[in-house]
Amino acid sequence: MNQAIKPFEKCPVCGGELVNKEVEKILRGGVHTAVLKVRADVCLHCGERLYSQETVRSFEEIRRKLERKEVADFQPIGQSFLVAASD
């Protein structure tokens, strides 16, 4: 069986163990925000996330679409609000 070669066997930040799992990623572009579920290698020690090159390219394209307000293909899930923190 031919396994894909991983760029990192251990976390490049802390040397911890990496496990592949589904994570939620929030992307912002202009005034718009998108929430994605993607696969990433996640460090069990420090939480660092490592994404594939294809996933990073997808993030960049989604950000560009958000900035240009090209959101017709995106599914709305609600509204976002800015709330001032009270002291």
N, C-alpha and C positions, 0 to 999 in steps of 0.2 A: 504494500500500500504506500502511495506517495503522499506524504504529509507536506502541507505548506510550511515553508520556512518562516519562522517568526523573526522580525527584526531584533527583538529583545527577548532573551530568556528570563531575565530578571528586571525589575523596575529600574529605569535609568536614573531615577531621583534618589531612591533609598536602598535599592538592592533587594526589595521585598519580592514575594511570590506574585506572579500575575495570573489572573483567571479571566477567561473570556465570558462576558455576560451581557445581557441587554440592559442599557442605561437610558435615562431620559436626558436629552440635550436641549437647552434653550438657546435659540439664536435670535439676535436682534438686528434689525436693519431699518434705519430711519425711525419712524414712530411705531413700526410693526414688530411683533414678536411671533416666533414659530416654536412649537414644541415637537421634538422628534424622538422616536424610540429607535435606537441604533445599537449595534454590537460594538463592544470595546474591550480591550484587555485592561483590567482594573487591578491595581496593586492592593493586595490584602492588608498591607501595613500602612501606607500613607494615603491611599485612595486615588493616586494619580491615574488618569485615563489615557490610554494610547489608542488612537483611531487609525484605521487603514487609510492609505492615500486616497482611495476611491471615496471613502466617507468624508474626508476633509474637503475634497473637490466638491462633493455634494453640498457640504455646509457653505462653501463659498458661493455656489450658484444660488442657493436659497437666500443667502444674505443679499445678493445682488437683486433678486426678485423682490424681496421685502423693501429694499431701498427705492426701487422703481415703482413700487405699489402694484406689481404684477402678481396679485394674490388670487386671481379668479380660480386657479386650480387648487387652492388651499381650502381646507374645511374649517370654517369658523367654529371656535369652541367656547366663546364667551368674550368678555371685555377685560381689559387691564386698567388698573387705577393706581395713581400715585398718591400715597398717603404720607403726610408729614409726621415724623416721629415726635411724640410728645415727651417732654422732659419731666 
